[in-house]
């Protein structure tokens, strides 16, 4: 099958367009996939399997050279999974697909081209015949005093590992500190946002930290204070209320402090002030209070978007106007798209990995169908349920609409489901081996905070350069010394 390009903007099949080149028909049509996350990676791989290299050139654009499997971030933060094993390197997972590392900072669909901002060098444009938008989401923050200066997110693997190293580092420092106030501040860990991401991050980090206290003779597990601030009246809104209440009670039994119906008002210099008047000092604030669609869609594109900044799409995952008219050559799925849930009219598919992976597959199939002159099909998926880890051997799960699991069985369901969904067999095996090793030899508890600034020690040890005057003075002294000896 040979697909004829629907838009001619480039002279060849190279990834980067030559600005001075005169427009000539492209030999092979180009499909550009924005984002290398769940949607981008799975859609690109599916397209490559269905379209030969003579049918289409496929290009994936992402600022990172790997896909992060977000459901495993809490376990990576707790050290249950090696950080390298929760990511899938693009150049290994995307065989036969071109990969460009850079930020997409403008989408001109009318001109069928995008602008890429690389890590180094000037911006450049890439034209396309078909566009897949899988840009995902970014942390949704608020203009809270002190938040930008003192908090950290939990959206990518770098942040998850930084939180782990920071928590263990605060315990290391506190174990040798005799100032009671400073010690209390160091051992207070605050999380904001009680959804899946926040609860799993808090539960895994808390479980890891209390386990680590057995290696600190001067710190007891009760000395650690974990605080959750949540604006609504419950946690884990993704599960039924009874299961959410059970999870809340179980975490309270572990000594975790919850402030529901409460908002963070300020955290200047680590001094937390809440909307209910609670105040305390902390050196750890982890922000997990929701996400929003990548702002490029709303601010730097001519694609139609809804009030939440998500690309408007039809159930077929084709980009569409507010009136439902299909925008040719544009497709979108995942967190950055408002995908209608045909099984629940009036609602949208939730932004989770379960839907993103399946949407990516349907998107690729529909694109191939349209390019062959066939009709696309609606995306429809009945959720198999939700699973959440609440620490080692602890969890909550609701499966198939009737099966409700708690404790170790839910934890096993969580691990089993997500290890099967992890892309590439290499990563599946590595994760399984890591779990077996942890079960046999226990957790590996060590802080490697210096990884975040590896040159710090070298800078401190380096001798500052001598000033020109000092050199002259030294030369003069040296000449005087030689004259005296002579």
Steps between C-alpha positions, in 0.01 A plus 500: 500500500631842407347806666509818298584812698208732561718803556827588330743710702839337476743387236613166639460250782756656733379591848612861510377720217746714309358854526640608163381197306228552241182301575491171310289190551624280783584146390354348815225665708602593852308431819616714791415381851522768769593345832678176578286396796242221506299641209797598285702184553216252452348690207835527321578131551157398376530721194843357422363145513214588266690730262825407331785747459392551140151593620586761760785658692419526871658761726457521879580830674557514875728701734612181674670202335269253673141426597421497872244246618326729749313235707837370624633839612395453866681166516806652334488777761489239775789305348287192424586540131824631354448840338640376168244221488192727501608666176509364145778654287347637180787396275466143617121478522435686173680290241469636148371833628683834502532666841552872554587623848359844562202702620212572267439871546263570210250307288388649169252246373375732228853490358555137605817576691628512856782693665746311720723651766803267543709489815779673309495700180232710331135406458405325178186394316381158392215452253262207498214335318332349807528624859450304823472709817599302809663781700354381828466725801702717735458571870214737576628751751346803670644843590564400859772701677816291537376208288735548205800553729441214746294223340579221256268308270464126454433488127818343361771259606749779577259649753417163655866417559570854625221462759641167616853637531377813676295307758789268582742793509279684752503188714879477473542862609233481772665195653802714588309815597425584863294812431146377573326757277732440206465125542120523508500712183731256319286199590170658388402396146204670334303383195234710331232324294311183595436346160662180374837664436516672838378210713723244332803732525432577867431136592810362327737768631358473855533122496859528377596767754359318803680184386821702476480612865628157608838618369490821709554441873405860578176505295186302582225433251270718713736797454399524134201719424321451167228750411247491214310816403198442274243755384206259474332297770649164399805333350530273196194630312576243228371216724164460669443693821506193729837393358631855529392513865668166567825627349473819708450304823789265423738789432389682815586184698854538366520845657447704183328832572218605266351847454195464273289790371820698542710707262863605514502878552872566532832320541754783503837379631343162576245644745171337398175687558171334405153639433383350829764681705740209551866611500823305517855501364632250249791454263311268265195602295391268217234643267269242342182710481398419147618548145396702197537449127832610352463880462648495148159390371319804634774760472705402195279316254209557265328177602153514660501455877245492781478714814756274672754549222459149360486425128143437389467158338225275371457146637710392201787706651500737204543864597173688452353847533242588765234432236631148451662560163811287449830687471684312224835333569492553879455242776528518879467280808604473862517765772510790252182397316132515594412147390124434520405192699244334273408253774413789735342772282583852608822396671862477390745214533713538815863601448671179607740248348226241450316726255807669350651175374174378351423839347841499335431163339157607374643830373763322292245253361261781409771706331598205282134437419443862394815502289370188322164666439316303768282622786654545849341340805408658831726440797310313770649331802330376812741549786631179651525683830747695708794388712709701743806418707505626859849383582673163509240217517220757537249610241142553389336381178161487330491268199236413240236699684444241774834379638628710790844420641685640798845450646749251350265369229434852372873571511568187291230603253662843469845358433375231265290733286762769463796273435303349211422849367864611521638533146786274383567153635843614616344735756246242616779253580712763675210608720416140595864426587514815713188398692639153566829649618321738733288219643807287572740771620277781621479864392808691392493818708762755398487867409682606186402864515837609363389358165291815451813719512798270440744790445431662838789332684741565214404869493564532873840330465608707202754777558372834367699648211771746597452864415744668259638715782570194709696341219715810457559524872600135515738549210651804673543306822657215309751736331584663833555161656735396221693830527540450876629149449742625235 
